[in-house]
Amino acid sequence: MKIAVASDGKLVAQHFGHCEGFNVFNVQEGKVMDSQFLQNPGHKPGFLPNYLNELGVNIVIAGGIGGGAIDIFNEKGIEVITGADGPADESVKKYLEGSLKSTGSVCREHQHHDSCGGH
C-alpha cells in the first residue's frame, strides 16, 4: 500500500493542490517500510490525482482538498482523508492505527486557498 501525504516540509499541508510536495510512505503488513518526498510537479485541475494514481498511491491524506480532486480520487478507488494536521509521519501512524478519520473538509474556492487553514 502507498500513502501520499500532501506536505509542506514534514507537516501535513492544509491545501492539497498548493503543497510543497508529497511524503509517500510504502506500507506492508501495517508497517511503514520506507518513505520519500516528491516535489509537487504543479497545480493544474485534475493533474495531481492522476499523477498520484500513476505512482500507485492508494490513500491520500491532506488538511483540505478540492471537490474535483476528491471526485477523481474516488473514480480511481483512492481513499481520501481530509482534516489532518501536524507531522506527516504521525498522520500515517494514526491512519494505520485506525485513529485518523476524515473530516470531509473540502476547499470550495481556489482563489481563497490561503484561508483553507480552518480545516
N, C-alpha and C positions, 0 to 999 in steps of 0.2 A: 504494500500500500504506500502511496505517496501523498503527503500532506503539504500543501503550499500555504504559507502564512504571508499575507501581504504585510510588508515590513518597512519601517524606517529605521535602518540600522538593525539592532537586535530587538526592537519593540514592534508590537502589532501596530500597523498603520491604521489610522481612523478613516481613511478613504482609499478603497481598493485600487482604483484606477490611477491615483496620483501618488502611489507609494514609491519609495526608492527602488524596491525590488521585492523578491520573494525568497524567504528562507524555506527551502524544500527539504523535508525530512523523509527519509526512507525508513519504513517501519515493517518489521517482520515479527510475527507472533507477539504483537503488542509492545514491542520494544523498538526504540529508535536505534537504527544501525549506523546511520551517518546522516549528514546534512550538508547542504551547500547554499550559498547565497547567489542568486541570479539577478542581475540588474534588470529593472523594468525596461523592456525594449521599446516602450512608447505607448501612450494612451490614445487609442482610436476606438470608437464604439465597436464592440464585438471582437476586437483583436485579442485582448488578453485571455478571455475564456478559451478561445480556440488554441492559443499559444500554450496555455497550461494543459489543455486536453492532449495536445501533441506530445507533451513531456510525460504523459501517463499519470497525471495528478488525479487522485480520487476524491480528495477533500480540500476545500479552500476555507481558510479562517481569515477574517478581517474585522475591523471595527465597524465599518459601514461599506456598503456596496450598492451600486445602482441596480434598479429592477431589470433593465435589459440584460446586464451581465448575469444576474441570477437566472433569468429565463434561459439563457444559452447554457449555463452550467446544468440546469435541470434537464434540458433536452439531451445532454450528453451523459446524464446519470452521475454527475459530480455533486457531492453534498456540499452545501454552503453553510458555514457557521458565521453569524454576524454578532456584533456586540462585544467582541473580545477586546482586551487591552492588556498592557503590561508586556513582559518579555515573551517573545515568540515561542521559545522552547518551553516555557511554563504553560502556555496555551495548549501546546501539543500534549504535554504531560496530562493536563486536566482533561483534554479530549479523550485520551487513551484510558484514563481512569473513569470516564463517564460523567465527570462533573462539569464539563463545559457544554452549555446548552446555547443554542442560537436564540437571540432576542428578536430575530426577524427584522432588525433595523435595516431600512432601505433608504439610500440617498436618492432624492427625487429630482434635484435640480443641480446640474453641473456648474452653473455659474456661482453657486454657493458652496463649492466643495471645501473652502477653507473653514466653513462653520459646521462641518459634519462631525466635529468632536463631541457633540452631545449624544452620541450613540451610547 
